[in-house]
Structure formats: C-alpha cells, structure tokens
C-alpha cells in the first residue's frame, strides 16, 4: 500500500468515516485503483473506494464501509492507494465526522 495521506482528528475525539470520493485528474488506464482508509495494521479498517479505469474528470464514489465503524480517539488514520493501477491521478475527498 502506498500511503497518500494521514489524518489526525481533534484531540480526545472519536470519529466515523462518512465518505470517500475521487475526481480523476489524469486518466486511470491499466487497471482499477483502490483507495483505503484505515490503520497501518488494517489498511481498509474504516472504508474503501474502488476507482475503475476512467478518463480525466470522471467521478468515483460508492464507498464501502469497513469492519470498524468508529475511529478511536487520538488515532492516526491512513489513506492509502492499492491495486494494479500503473497510471492515473485523482483528487481525493475523505470525510470524517468527529465527535
């Protein structure tokens, strides 16, 4: 997995992944890519999104909820890219509700 970002919530707050979406900025050509939101030991603990082969400006949405619903307080969440994709780029949106 290639980590593309890390998210730290407000101190002492738990969270819940609400959505993952992507807007393709450079065509995804060879194969689909999976965007995972989770932990080092469980990369898709909170959710996953698969972006299929697509041209620029395509939208990928349809997140699948992970096995862990709540993000524990003071946890660093990792956003990673997985799959067989060898070309392409996207702007990612990861929405977490902190409480």
C-alpha positions in Angstrom: 0.0 0.0 0.0 1.2 3.5 -0.8 0.2 5.9 1.9 -1.1 9.1 0.3 -2.1 10.9 3.5 -2.6 10.7 7.2 -5.4 12.3 9.2 -5.4 13.2 12.9 -8.7 14.2 14.4 -9.2 16.7 17.2 -7.6 15.6 20.5 -9.8 13.3 22.5 -12.4 13.0 19.8 -13.6 9.7 18.2 -14.7 9.7 14.6 -16.7 7.9 11.9 -15.8 7.8 8.2 -18.7 9.3 6.2 -17.5 9.3 2.6 -14.6 8.7 0.2 -14.8 10.1 -3.3 -12.4 10.9 -6.1 -12.3 13.1 -9.1 -9.9 11.7 -11.7 -7.4 14.3 -12.9 -5.2 12.1 -15.1 -6.8 9.1 -16.8 -6.6 5.8 -14.9 -5.5 3.5 -17.6 -4.1 0.0 -16.9 -6.4 -1.2 -14.0 -8.6 -0.1 -11.2 -7.2 1.5 -8.1 -8.5 1.1 -4.5 -8.4 3.9 -2.0 -8.4 2.6 1.5 -8.9 4.4 4.8 -7.7 2.6 7.9 -4.7 1.8 10.0 -1.2 0.5 9.4 -2.2 -3.0 10.5 -5.6 -2.9 8.7 -5.5 -0.6 5.7 -9.2 -0.7 5.0 -10.5 -0.9 8.5 -12.8 2.1 8.1 -13.6 2.0 4.4 -12.6 1.5 0.8 -13.4 3.0 -2.6 -12.5 1.4 -6.0 -11.9 3.8 -8.9 -12.3 1.9 -12.2 -10.4 2.7 -15.4 -11.6 6.2 -16.2 -10.7 9.3 -18.2 -10.0 12.7 -16.6 -12.8 14.5 -14.8 -14.6 11.2 -14.0 -16.1 10.8 -10.5 -15.6 7.8 -8.4 -17.9 7.3 -5.4 -19.7 4.4 -3.7 -17.6 3.9 -0.6 -17.8 0.5 1.1 -17.9 0.8 4.9 -15.1 -1.1 6.7 -15.4 -3.6 9.5 -14.6 -0.9 12.2 -17.4 1.7 12.4 -15.8 4.0 15.0 -12.4 5.6 14.7 -10.9 5.6 18.3 -9.9 8.9 19.8 -6.4 10.1 19.2 -5.9 7.6 16.3 -3.9 8.5 13.2 -5.9 7.4 10.2 -4.0 6.4 7.0 -5.3 7.0 3.4 -3.6 4.6 1.0 -3.7 3.6 -2.6 -3.8 -0.1 -3.5 -4.4 -2.2 -6.6 -2.9 -2.8 -10.0 -3.2 0.8 -11.3 0.0 1.9 -13.0 -1.1 5.3 -14.3 -3.5 8.0 -13.3 -4.1 10.5 -10.6 -7.1 11.9 -8.7 -8.1 14.4 -6.1 -9.4 12.6 -3.1 -12.1 13.6 -0.5 -12.1 11.7 2.8 -14.9 13.0 5.1 -14.8 12.1 8.8 -17.3 13.1 11.4 -15.5 13.8 14.7 -17.5 13.7 17.9 
